[in-house]
């Protein structure tokens, strides 16, 4: 449980740092696109943790 909290904090911290960078720098990628893709990836990550999806499970036996 403790490792999950640390991992979540690291991922959210990286996401916030990326958002701050995107807001401060002029890039061809919009902040809304980054937030959207980040949200989708976060949802996929949470689903993988909830349902215990692993590469071994995805690849079969």
C-alpha positions, 0 to 999 in steps of 0.5 A, a space after each residue: 500500500 505504501 509503495 502505491 502511494 509513493 508511486 502515485 505521488 511520483 506520477 502526479 508530481 511528474 504530471 504537475 511538473 510537465 504541466 508547469 513546463 507546458 504552461 511556461 514554454 511555448 510549444 506546438 502542443 496545447 496544455 489541453 491535449 497534454 491534460 487529456 492524454 494524461 487523464 486517459 493514461 491515468 485511467 488506464 493505469 488505475 484500471 490496470 491496478 484495480 483489475 491486476 492486469 499484467 504483461 503476463 496476463 495480457 500475453 497469455 500463458 
